Amino acid sequence: MIADATTAAWAHTAFAYAGMGLGAALWRATLRRQQRSGALAPGNFGVLVGLLIGAALGNKLVFLIDRPDVALAIWQNGTLTFRGQSVVGGLLGGLIGVELAKKLTSQTRSTGDAMVLPIAVGLAIGRVGCFLAGLHDDTYGVPTSLPWGVDFGDGIPRHPTQLYEIAVVLALGLALHRARLPTPGLAFKLFLASYLLWRFGVEFLKPVPVAYPLGLSGIQWTCLVAVAVYLPLVLRAWRRPPLLATP
């Protein structure tokens, strides 16, 4: 683990950008395999812009929901610059940004399936940076006596929840990328819904920075609300006859 906070922050940032870069490259490769126009073509470029803006706003907003203490400090200090981000917020914000971009550009075809594997790989690489950052990152787990517990520098074996997530998102992304699903867009819907459920569950293995009702974290409540809204769309896409499917 990285002991120095500054070095840990740089390492975390480097892996995050590496994940985004490789994810973008995989997305472009997927578009080529699907014989779609390039990433900078008018329709695809609009989706990309919506994705980036939505993800940037979403990851900060959900982080502040999870950490209202940070939000209060920002309000009191009158500053808009702060560290901290949320993968859940990035995914949800990116989804909203993409859908708004598609509306503005009058697109109706599904765009999400091409992003499943790129998102999974990008998340996995980013979590490597979280793991190396150790106690300087808020993604480590609670203490455990299990043999694979990891000492992040304080002498206490903890759940390596970052490694758990790497395994889960790669397995989920590869499975859905290879699956032959009948409805366009269903792979992405299943990926997002599954990830939200996974994050709700794995958060029980992490310290709760600020407890909301029922002792749940802000991330958990965000996941619950998002699943409640999104799951009906997943079920509708699953049941829709292939020939009648719309993106």
N, C-alpha and C positions, 0 to 999 in steps of 0.2 A: 504494500500500500504506500501511497505518497503521503509523507508526513507534513510537508510544507504546504500551507494553505494556498499560497500564490501558485506554486507549481501544480497543485491539484486542480486549481481553477483553469489553468492553461491546458492541462491534459484533458480535462472534461470538455472544454471548448473545442479542442482539436478533434477529438473523437466525434463530437456532435456534428461538426462541419464535414468530417470525413463520411459520416453516415448519410448526411444529406446529399453530399456529392455523389456517392456511389448509388444512392437511391434514385437520384435524377438520371444517372447514366443507365440504370436498369429500366427506368420508365421509358426513356427514349428507345432503348433496344426492344422493349415490349411493343411499342407503337410500330416499329418497323416490321416486327414479326407478324403483327396483326394487319399489316399493309394499310396502315393509316398514314396520314400526312405527318410531317415532322413535328417536333415539340414546339417549334416557332411558327407553325402554320396558324392562321388567324384563329380558328376555333380552339386548337390545343393551347395556344399562347394565352388566350383569355382564361382558360381553365387553370393554367399554371399561375397566372397572376392572382386569380381568386384564391387559389390554394395557399399561396405564400402569404398574402395579406391576412386571410382568415386564420391561418395557423399562427402567425405572429401575434395577432390580437388575442386569439383564444388561449394560447399557452400562458400569457401573462395574466389574463383575467381569471382563469381557473386556479392559477397559483395563488392569487390574492384571495380567492374564495377559501382555499385550503389554509392560507396564512393570513387571517384578518389582523393579526398583530403587526405584520409587515405593512398591510394596507393602512393601518392606523398611524404607524410611524411615518409613512409617506405623506399622509394627510397633514400630520403635525409639522413635518419638516418642509413641506411645500416643494418636494422634488418628484420628478417622474421617472428618474433613472434608478433601477434596482436590479439586483441579481435574482435569479429564480425563474423557473419555467415549469410547465406541466405538459407531459406527453398527452394526457387525456384532453387537456384544453387545446393542444395543437391539432389533434385529430378532429375534435368536434368543430373547432373554428375553421379548419381546412375544409371540412365537409360543407359547412354553411357557405364558405367563400366560393367553393366550386359550384354549388347549386345556384347561388346568386349570379355568378359569371355565366353559367349556362342559360339562365333566364335572360340576361342582358344581351347575349349573343344568339338567342333563339335556337339553342341546341337542345335536342331531345334524346339523342343516343346516349347510352351508358358510357361513362368514362372511368368508373371506379375500379373495374376488374383489372385494368392494366396497372393499377397502383398497388395492388395487394402485396406482391413480392417485393417491390421497391421499398414500400413502407416497412415491411417486416425486417428486411436487411438493414435499413437505415436505423430502425429502433435498436436492433441487436448491437450494431457497432456503437451507437450512442451509449448503450448500457455498459459497454466495456469501459468507457470513460468514467461512468458513474461508479463502477466497481473499483477502479484504480484510485478514484478520489477518496474513497473510504469514508471516514467520519466527517470529512469536509463537504459531503454531499448528503442530502436528506433521503437517500434511497436505500440505506442499509436497513437490516432487519433487527428485530428484538433478540435478546440473548437466547441461546439454545444450547442444549446438551447433546444434540445430534452430532455424529462423528464428522460431518462435513461443515460444521460451523466454522466461520472465518473470523479471525482476530483482526479487526481493522485498525488496531493501534492502541487500544485502551486495555488490552489484556482480557477482553471478554469475547468469547466465541459468539457470533451472531449469525442469523439466517442470511446467506448471500442472496438476497432477493433479486439483485441485479442479474445474477446468473440464472435464477429461476426464470426470469422474464426472457432472457436471451433464448433459452431452450423452448419456452412456450411460443413466442412469436415466430421463431424460425420454423418450428414444426407446423404451426397453424398456417403461416404464409405459404410454405411449400405445398401443404396438402390442398389448400384452396386454389393455388396457382395451377396445380395439375388436375384438379377435379373438373369433370365435364358436367357443369351445371346447366339446367335447361333454360334459365332465365338470365338475360344480360343484367349485370349489376348485382346479382345475388351473391357472388363471391365476396365482393367488398362489404356488402351488408352483413354477411355472416362473420367476416373478419372483425368488423368494428363492434358488432354486438358481442362477439366472443371475447374481444379484448376488454371491453367495458366490464363484463362479468368477471373476467380474470382479475382485473385491477381491483374491483370491489372485494374479491376474496383475499388476494395477496396483501392488501392493506392491513389485514388483521395481524400480519407478521411484521409490521413496521410500527415504530413509535408514532403516536398520534400527536402532532404538534399543537393543535387546538381542537378540543372535543366539541362536536355539535350534538344535537339531540340523539339519544340512544348510544352515546359514546362514539359515534362514527366520525370519521374525518370529513373534511370538506370534499376531498377527492371521492370518497365513498358515496356521499350524498349526490355529487355531480353524476357519478356513474349510475346510481339508481334512477335519477330523474331522466337521464339520457336514454337508458334502457327502456324505461316506461314509455317514452315518446317514440323510440326507434324500433322496438321489437314488433309492433303491429305492422310496420312497413316491411320488415324482414319476413314475417309470416305471410303477408299478402304476396310478396314476390315469390316465395317458396310454392305457394298454392296456385299461382297463375299459370295457365296453360302456355307452353312455349310459343305457340303460334300467335297468341294474343298478347304476348309480353311486350311491354314498352319500357324503355330505359328509365 
